Amino acid sequence: MSELREGSATVTAEAEAFYTESLKLLIQSDIPFLLGGTYAISAYTGITRPTKDIDIFCRGGDFPRILSHFQDHGFETEIEDERWIGKVKHGELFFDVIFNSAVAINPVNDRWFKEEHRAVICGSDVPLVAPTEMIFSKSFVQMRHKYDGPDVAHMILKQHDRIDWKRLLAHMEQHWEVLLIHLLNFRFIYPTERDRVPDWLVAELLERMQERAKLPVAQTRICRGRLFSREDYLIDVTEWGFADVVGEEGTKQSLKENGNG
């Protein structure tokens, strides 16, 4: 078991009371879950900042169980998008229940529960999303109004020895260029800390880039930007002639994409 940490965020007393009660009910349910978002970043890095909610991650099969559990306890529930997210509400307060990303490229599965990392959050000892999966999920949050690159860099800086780099590469195998970009950003941000990323991983990704450069350009013009932001790259697929990789619908999710706070 990893060391027990403590995470915090800048919230109102009313919000903290709601989160405190919610985490206690989650623990009592015995349904497996992991806490991510701002509180997890605080536990891993020591950064405290405001947040509007807590992020609860679970397997897809446990998603309806968690919502039903809170519904049975008198809370309002909402399925915002059947593909990845729901909410538990108490007046204006809420928390997210997440089992995938907005574009369905990082479903919560058994690998997310492979390690145990814990923290005291709002008075409860809760399991955290592991550093590896924190980076995986946050790597794709790249919107004009919300960019999680600093969280990725800070996680690498503070938790590099707890990241399973081979598992991270396996998660991002299809989109390895995204991982390479974040690693290059880290090297630029922290030039004296470059050794915190394994040399073999950087070499592997750079070799892939060199090999890909030798191949012809793909015949189908696609825009993968909508894996980062459905709204910011909408014009590419509606007016500029690029093929879409995430489907036609996308405008409703412009304010809460990719599921990580």
C-alpha positions in Angstrom: 0.0 0.0 0.0 1.2 3.5 -0.8 1.7 6.2 1.8 -1.5 7.9 3.1 -1.6 11.5 1.8 -3.9 14.4 2.3 -5.6 16.4 -0.4 -7.5 19.7 -0.2 -9.2 22.3 -2.3 -10.6 25.8 -1.9 -14.3 25.4 -1.6 -17.2 26.8 0.4 -18.2 25.3 3.7 -21.4 24.1 2.2 -19.6 22.4 -0.7 -17.1 20.7 1.7 -20.0 19.4 3.8 -21.6 17.9 0.7 -18.3 16.3 -0.4 -17.8 14.9 3.1 -21.2 13.3 3.2 -20.9 12.0 -0.4 -17.5 10.3 0.2 -18.8 8.6 3.3 -21.8 7.3 1.4 -19.5 6.1 -1.4 -17.3 4.2 1.1 -20.4 2.7 2.7 -21.7 1.4 -0.6 -18.7 -0.9 -1.1 -18.8 -0.1 -4.8 -15.2 0.3 -6.2 -14.3 3.9 -7.0 -11.3 6.2 -7.4 -11.1 9.9 -6.7 -9.4 12.1 -9.3 -9.6 15.8 -10.2 -8.4 18.7 -8.1 -8.3 16.8 -4.8 -6.1 14.1 -6.2 -3.8 16.6 -7.8 -3.5 18.3 -4.3 -2.7 14.9 -2.7 0.0 14.1 -5.2 1.6 17.5 -5.7 0.6 19.7 -2.7 -1.1 22.2 -5.0 -4.3 23.6 -3.5 -6.8 25.5 -5.8 -10.5 26.1 -6.1 -12.8 23.5 -7.6 -16.4 23.3 -8.4 -16.9 19.6 -7.8 -15.2 16.2 -7.1 -14.5 13.6 -9.8 -15.4 10.0 -9.0 -14.1 7.4 -11.5 -15.5 3.9 -11.7 -15.9 1.0 -14.1 -18.7 1.3 -16.6 -20.6 -1.5 -14.9 -20.5 0.3 -11.5 -21.7 3.6 -13.0 -25.4 2.9 -12.6 -24.9 1.3 -9.2 -23.3 4.5 -7.8 -26.0 6.7 -9.2 -28.7 4.4 -7.8 -27.0 4.3 -4.4 -27.2 8.1 -4.1 -30.7 8.2 -5.6 -31.8 5.8 -2.9 -30.4 8.2 -0.3 -32.5 11.1 -1.6 -30.0 12.8 -3.9 -30.9 13.9 -7.4 -29.0 12.1 -10.2 -28.4 12.9 -13.8 -27.0 11.0 -16.7 -25.3 13.9 -18.6 -24.0 11.6 -21.3 -24.6 7.9 -21.4 -21.2 7.4 -23.0 -19.1 8.6 -20.1 -20.5 10.8 -17.3 -23.3 11.3 -14.8 -23.8 13.6 -11.8 -25.0 13.4 -8.2 -26.7 16.7 -7.2 -27.6 18.5 -4.0 -29.1 21.9 -5.0 -26.4 23.8 -6.9 -23.7 21.4 -5.7 -22.7 18.3 -7.5 -20.0 15.7 -8.2 -19.2 13.9 -11.4 -19.3 10.1 -11.8 -17.0 9.2 -14.7 -16.4 5.9 -16.5 -14.8 7.0 -19.7 -13.7 10.2 -21.5 -16.0 12.3 -23.7 -14.6 10.8 -26.8 -14.4 7.2 -25.4 -10.7 6.7 -25.7 -9.8 6.0 -22.0 -12.5 3.8 -20.3 -12.0 3.0 -16.7 -11.1 -0.7 -16.5 -9.2 -3.1 -14.2 -5.9 -1.5 -15.0 -7.0 1.6 -13.2 -7.4 -0.4 -10.0 -4.0 -2.2 -10.4 -2.3 0.0 -7.7 -3.5 1.4 -4.5 -2.9 5.1 -3.7 -4.9 6.6 -0.9 -5.5 10.1 0.7 -7.5 11.7 3.3 -10.1 13.9 1.5 -12.7 15.8 3.4 -12.1 13.6 6.4 -12.3 10.2 4.6 -9.6 7.8 3.6 -10.3 7.3 -0.1 -8.6 5.6 -3.0 -7.1 7.8 -5.7 -6.7 7.5 -9.4 -3.1 6.2 -9.8 -0.5 8.7 -11.1 -0.2 6.7 -14.3 -3.9 7.0 -15.1 -4.0 10.6 -13.9 -1.6 11.5 -16.6 -3.4 9.3 -19.2 -6.7 11.0 -18.6 -5.4 14.5 -18.3 -3.2 14.3 -21.5 -6.2 14.8 -23.7 -7.7 17.8 -21.9 -6.5 20.4 -24.3 -9.2 23.0 -24.9 -9.1 26.8 -25.4 -10.7 27.3 -22.0 -9.2 24.3 -20.1 -5.8 22.8 -20.6 -4.4 20.2 -18.2 -0.8 20.3 -19.4 0.4 21.9 -16.2 -1.2 19.0 -14.2 0.6 16.5 -16.4 4.0 18.3 -15.9 3.5 18.6 -12.1 2.5 14.9 -11.8 5.6 13.9 -13.6 7.7 16.2 -11.5 6.3 15.0 -8.2 5.3 11.4 -8.9 7.8 10.2 -11.6 9.0 7.3 -9.4 5.4 6.1 -9.0 4.4 6.3 -12.6 4.3 2.9 -14.4 5.8 4.2 -17.7 5.2 0.9 -19.6 1.6 0.9 -18.6 1.3 4.6 -19.5 2.7 3.8 -23.0 0.2 0.9 -23.3 -2.6 3.2 -22.5 -1.5 5.8 -25.1 -0.2 3.3 -27.7 -2.6 4.5 -30.4 -2.0 8.1 -29.6 1.7 7.9 -28.7 2.4 11.4 -30.2 0.3 13.0 -27.5 2.5 11.3 -24.9 5.6 12.5 -26.7 4.3 16.1 -26.8 3.8 16.1 -23.0 7.2 14.6 -22.4 8.9 17.2 -24.6 6.9 19.9 -22.8 8.2 18.5 -19.5 11.8 18.6 -20.7 11.3 22.3 -21.8 9.6 23.3 -18.5 12.1 21.5 -16.3 15.5 21.3 -18.1 17.3 20.2 -15.0 14.8 17.4 -14.3 14.8 15.6 -17.6 16.1 12.4 -15.9 12.7 12.0 -14.3 11.4 10.5 -17.6 13.1 7.2 -18.6 15.5 7.6 -21.5 14.2 4.4 -23.1 10.7 6.0 -23.4 11.8 9.2 -25.0 14.1 7.2 -27.4 11.2 4.9 -28.3 8.8 7.7 -29.1 11.4 9.7 -31.1 12.2 6.6 -33.1 8.5 6.1 -33.9 8.4 9.7 -35.1 11.4 9.2 -37.4 9.9 6.0 -38.8 6.5 7.7 -39.4 8.2 10.5 -41.3 9.5 8.0 -43.9 6.0 6.9 -44.8 3.6 8.7 -47.2 0.9 11.1 -46.0 -2.4 9.4 -45.3 -5.0 9.6 -48.1 -7.9 10.5 -45.8 -7.6 14.1 -44.4 -8.7 13.7 -40.8 -8.7 16.1 -37.8 -7.8 14.4 -34.6 -8.1 17.7 -32.7 -11.6 16.8 -31.6 -10.0 14.2 -29.4 -8.8 17.2 -27.4 -11.8 19.5 -27.9 -15.0 18.8 -29.8 -15.9 22.5 -30.0 -12.6 24.1 -30.8 -12.0 21.9 -33.8 -15.6 21.8 -35.0 -15.0 24.1 -37.9 -12.3 21.7 -39.3 -15.0 19.0 -39.9 -18.0 21.2 -40.7 -16.3 23.7 -43.1 -12.7 22.8 -43.9 -13.2 19.4 -45.3 -11.5 17.2 -42.6 -12.9 13.9 -41.6 -14.1 13.6 -38.0 -12.8 10.9 -35.7 -15.4 11.3 -32.9 -18.7 11.4 -34.7 -21.0 14.3 -35.8 -22.5 15.4 -32.4 -20.3 17.4 -30.2 -21.4 20.9 -29.5 -23.3 20.2 -26.2 -20.1 19.0 -24.5 -18.0 22.1 -25.1 -18.0 23.1 -21.4 -17.2 19.7 -19.9 -15.1 17.6 -22.2 -12.9 14.6 -21.4 -14.1 14.2 -17.9 -11.2 15.5 -15.6 -11.3 18.4 -13.3 
